[in-house]
Amino acid sequence: MKPFVRFAPSPTGRLHIGNIRTAILNYLLAYKAGGTFLLRLDDTDRERSTEAFAEGIRTDLRWLGLAWQREERQSTRLARYGEVAEALKASGHLYACYESEEELDRRRKRQLARGLPPIYDRTGLRLSDLDRAKLAAEGRRPHWRFRLPNTDAASGLLGPEPTIVSWNDLIRGDQTVDLGSLSDPVLIREDGTPLYTFTSVVDDADFGVTHIVRGEDHVTNSGVQIAIFEALGAEPPAFAHHSLLIGADGHALSKRLGTLSIETFRNDGLEPMAILSHAALLGTSDAIEPHRQIGELAALFDLGKISTAPGRFDVEELRTLNAKLLHRLPYEDVAARLDALAITGGAPFWEAVRGNVTVLADAREWWTIVAGEIDPVIENSDLTARAADLLPPEPWDGTTWSAFTSEAAKATDLKGRALFHPLRLALTGRDAGPELKALLPLIGRPRAEARLRGHRG
């Protein structure tokens, strides 16, 4: 069976590096085996979800090259969730509870004070029809909890007992969750809104999701969801829980993810494949190297390579990776984008400067240096004036710089830095940069002579 995976962001904000790590792992799993990648927008939070954020998510995924074969929105499936909820109520898996959040909080505090675990005591299961009628008459509306299968319902016992749910996690190995240590989860709010734990299971069962790849913060949630799958008579998918990201300082990224959005990276000029390479290889046994195509990442992909240790993310490492990617890109990969930047130097220019750019937009500075006007920096006027006299006639090629500097060395009796640094400053206005044997033919004789004589050119 080919994998059917889903990436399920909430359109309540923009995608960030943590989201994209989950997205690319799911995408590669499907891509490598010819499976299906589903984009599911978890937009049942009507107050925070917006169409602008939904379109922002699509924009980010398209820019990264993560094409989805199918899109679903939970907001269009509310009737389906209601239908399933009614079936679970009829089977006794969902039961009504009327406590307010304040009442539940007081109850948890009393349990803790008595040395008891702060889990729900299933008061809702003890209510008679008369009790429920009285509560409804008071204006209370129920929320609905899923009864975890941690007691024998037929026995009439309500207290949970140790009940182990286990699965073989494709990243973390054998995993167990004791349902007896958990509260029955609320699946339907008082206003009738279904919660993620419920809607996600219904969607995964209805769509035929085969693998769920997500963060390790969902491990306990997976134990609960397996129980819901079984209550629905559905086969649970395979699970794979990857570790979460930490910063270079070793602390969680959760509070800083807003500053690490894909939109920010795009605006900063980072390359999609640098971001994907970093996200896909972070926390794996493979070296983090830039890859030009998603297919290259797919060839390396294996869930078994992913470590359970936290992935350490450093934005400066991402920027370094971005530079390495650009340094390796052939001209044909960037030709159209250079044209869009009004850079018309072709392959000779790109091959000359690509080793000195961190983002593609840096090429504009070097294009100004070779094809525009700059103010030369004259460090040794005697040297540069003599060198101007020694410039050979054009056409120039990759051998011109060596022949020219050899003549300048003989004429001035200078060598090494004393010779080359003043020439670079005059010709480019910069202390460092691409090799001048490649730049000089691009600068051309008229500009080179003017700059060596200290004139703007």
N, C-alpha and C positions, 0 to 999 in steps of 0.2 A: 504494500500500500504506500503510495506516494504521500509525503508529509503535507498536512494542511495546517498551517500555523497562522497566528494572528498577532498583530501589534495593536494594542488597545489603549491609546492615549485619551485623556479627557481634554476636551477643548476649553479648558479654563486657563490656559497660558500657552506659551511657546515651547517648542521642543528644546531640550537641553542635552548635554553630553550623556547624562545618565539614561535618558529616554533612548537616545540613539544607540547606545551600547546594546540595550535590549532589542531594538528594532533590527540592527544589523545581524545579531546572532540568529534571530528568527528568520530573517531574509536569507542568510547563507544556508541555513538548514533546508529551506524550501528550494533555493536556487540549485544547490548541489545535486539534489535528487529529482529535479523537475517537478517539484510540488507547487502548492498554491500559497501565496502570501496575502492574507486578508488584512485590510485596514478597518478596524472597528472603532468608531468614535463613541466613547462612553460618555454620552451627553445627557444623562438623566438629571444632572444637577441643573435645574432650570434657571437658578439665580446666577450661577457663575459661568455656565457654558454660553459661548457666543459663536455666531457664524464667522466672525472675524478670526477668532482663534482656530476654528475648524479649517478655514482656508489657509491660515498661516501654517498649520500642520501639513496640509497638502503641499504647499509651496516648498517647505523645508525638505520633505521627502522627495519631491520631484528634483529639486536642486541637487540632492545627494545621489540621485539615481536609483532610489529604492522604489521600483515600480510595483504597485499592488494590482493583483488580478481581480479583486473584488472589494467593494466597500459596503459597510453596513453602519447604521446609526441606531443606537439603542432607543433614541427618542421616538423612532418609528415603530417600535416593537412593544409598546406598553400594553397593547391588547393581548399580545402573546404572553407577556409576563403575568398579566391578570388571569389568563386562562390556566396557566400552570399553577399559579398560587391557589386557585380554587380547587384544583385537583389535589394539591398537597393538604389543603384544609380538610377536604373530604376523607383523605386517607389517614388523618390524624398526625401528619408530619408538621403541620403549621398550627399553632394555637395562639389565641388572643391573650394579650396582656395589657393592663390598663395603668401601670405605674407611671408617674411622671419621672423625669430625669432627676429631680430633686429627691423624690422618694427612693429611687434606686441608689442614689449617692449616699443617703443616710443609711440605707440597709447595708451597703458595702462597708461603710465605716464601722457599723456595729459588728459585722462579721470579722473584720480585721481585729477589732478590739478583743474579741473572744478567741482569737487565734485560729479562725476559720478562713478558708480560701474565699476570696470575694467574688464568688460566682453566683449567678442567678439561681434562686431557690425554687423555681418553677411554681410560684404562687398562682400564675395564670392557669396552670393545669388543675388546680384545686377549686376553681370557681364553678359554681353551679349556674344553671340558666338564670335563676333568680338573681344571683350575684351580678351576673353580666348585665341583666336588665336594669338593676339599680345603678350600676356604674354608668350605663348609657344614659339613664335619666338625669344623672348629674352633669351630663354634657361631655363625658369622657369618650374619647375615641380610641380604639385599640391599636397597638402596634402588634405585629405578628412575628413570633419566634419559631425557629426550626428546632424541633425536638431531636437532639443528637441521640444516636442509637447507643447510649451508654447504660441503659437499663432494659430489663425485659418489660415492655409495655403491658403485656398481658398479665403480669404479676401485680400490677397496680402500684409498684414501688416507684417513687419519684426521685429519690436521691441518686445522683450519678455514681457509677462504679468505674474503676479503672477499665478502660476500653481502648486498646491499641489499634490505630490505623497505620498501616505501613505501606511503603512503595519503594521501588528502586529508582532513585533520582539519577537522571542521566549525567549529572555533574557531581552531586554530593554523595552518591551511593545510597545504601540502605538508610531510609528515614522512617521515623516513627513519631506519631502524635497521639497523646493520651486524651481522648475525647472526654474522659471523666474529669479532667482538670479544667475544662472550659465551660463557659456559660453557653446556653442555647443562644445562637446568634439571632439578632433581629434581621429579618429579611424584608419586611414591609413596614414603612414608617406609618405614623398616625394619619398622615395625609394621603396614604395609599401609594406613595412613591417607593418603588423597589430599590433595594440596595445592591451594591456591586457584587457582593458575595453570591447573591441569588441570580442577578441578570447575567453575570459572566458564565455561570454554569448552564443556564438555559441556552445561551447563545452557543457555547462550545458544543453542547449536545445537539442542538438543532443544525448547526453548520457542519458538523462532522470534524471538528478540530482534533487532530491526532497527537499534537505535541504542544505543550505549554512551556515556553521558555520565558522566565521572568526573574525578578530579584529575590534574594534570599529572605527578604522581609515578608514574603508570602508563604513561607514554609508551613507555619501553623495553619494559615488560611487554607492551604491545600488539603490538610487533613479534614477540615470541615467540609470543603467542597467535594471531596471524594464521597463523603456521607450523603451529600445532596445528590450527586450523580446517581448513587445507588438507589436513593429514594425515588428518583425519576425513572429508574429502570434503564439507565444509560451506562455504557462502559466509560470509565474515566480515561482521559488521555494520558500519555506519558508526560511526566513532569521533569523539568530541568531548572534548577534554581541557581543562578549565578550570584557571585558575591557583589556587594555594593562598592561604590567608589569612595575613596578617601583622597584628600588633598596631599600635596607634597609635604605638608607639615604633619601628616598622619591623622588629621581630624576629618570628620565626616564632611562631605560636600553638600549635604542636604540644604543648608541654609544659604549656600552660595550658588546654587544651580541656576538661579535667575540671571546671573552675570555670565553664565557659560552657555548661553542659548545658541542654537544653530544660526539664528538670525544675526547675532552679534559676530559669530565667526565669519559668516558670509560678508557682512559689512566690513570686517577687518581684512578681507581679501584672502582668507584661507581657502585652500583647495578642497573640494568635496572628497576626493580620494585620500587626502591626508587625514581628514577627520575620520573617514570610514576605516582606514588602515589602523589608525590609533585605537579606535573603539573596538574593532574586531580582534586585535592582537593583544590588547591590554589584559593582563592577568592570565595569559596563556603561556605555554611552554615555547612558543615561537618568538623569535626576535621581532621587536617592533620596527619594521622597515616599511617605507612607502611603497605602495603598489599602484600601478597605473589603471588597472581594471578590476572590477568586482570579481570577475572570473578567477583572477589570481588569488584573491582572498578565499574564494570558495574552494579552490584546490587544496588550500591549507586547513580548511575548517574541519574541526572535530570537537564535539562537546567534551570528549574525554581529555582534551588538552587544557581545559579551563580550570584554573586553580580555585580552591575554596577560600583562599586568602583574599583579603580586600584588594581591589585594583587601585593602584596609586596613580592618580591623574595629576599631571602638572601641565598647565597651559603653555609654559615655556618649552616643554618637550614637544608639545603639539606644533608649536611654531617652528622648532628646529626640524621636525619631521616634514613640515610643509616646505621648508627651504630645500631639504634633501630631495623631495619629490620634484620640485621645479628644476633643480640642477640636473636631473636625469631626463626631463621631458624633451623629446625631439621637437623640432620646429613645427612639424605638421600638427602636433597636439595643441599648439598655442597660436597658430597662424591667424585664425579668425579673430581671436581675442586681442592680439597685437594690432591688427588692422583697426579694431574698434577703438583702440587707444591712440589711433593716428600714428602708429609706429610702422614705418615702411621700409625698414632696413633688411627685411627678409631673413633667411636662414643665417647669413654671415653675422648679422647683428645679434640674433638670439644666441647663437653658439658662442659669441664673444662675451655676452653679459650674463648668461643664465646662472653661472656659478656665483654671481654676486647679488642675487635677488632673494629676498625672503618671502615676498608676495609678488605676484605678477606685476602689480602696479609700480613696483620699484623700477621696472624697465623704463618707465617714462623719464626718470631722472637721467639714466644713461643715454637715452635717445636725445635728450637736450644737450648732453655733453658732446655727443658725436655729430649731431646735425643742427644744433641751435647755437645760440650765442652764450658765452660764459665770460666771466671776469677771471683772467688767468692770475695765478699766484706766482710772483717772481721772487724766488729765493736767492738765485745767483744770476744777476743780470748779464755778467760777462759770459757765463756759460750759455745762457739761453740765446743771447744775441749771436754768438758764434755758431750755435747749433742751427739757428734760422738760416744762416748763410750756407750751411752744409746740407740742407734738405735736398734730396735728389728729385729729379723731375718725375711726374706721374707717367704711367700707371704704377700704383703701389700694390704690393701683395704681402703675404705673411713673412717674407724675407726682408722687407724694407726696414723694419725697426732694427734688426740686428746689424745690417750694413750701415745704417745711419748712425747708430750709437758707437759703432767701431770707429767711424771717421771722427765723431765728436770726441771720443776718448783720446785719439791720437792728437787732435788739435788742441785739447785743453789739458792733457796729462792728468785727467780725472778718471776715476773708476769707482765701481761699487755704488754705495748709497750716495756718495758725493756727486756722482754723475746722474744716476737714474732718478733720484728723488726730486731734484729741481726740474728735470724734464717732465716728470709726471705732474707736478704741481702746475706747471705752465700749460701743459696740454689739456689737463682735465679739471684743474682746480681742486683736486682731491688728493689726500695722502695715500690712498690705496684704491684698488679696484681691479677690473679685468686686465689681462695681459695687454700691454701696449702693442705687441706685435699684431694683435687682432684689432685693436681699437684704431691704430694709426691710419690704416687704409680707409676706415669708415669716416674718420675726421677729415681727411683730405688735405692736400697741400696748402690751399689758400687759408683755411682756418688754422692749420698747424703753424704756419709762418706768422700769422697775425698774433697768435697767442704767445709764441716764443719771443716776439718783440714787445710783449706786454700790452697788446691792444685787445680790446674786447672783440671776440669773434668765435 
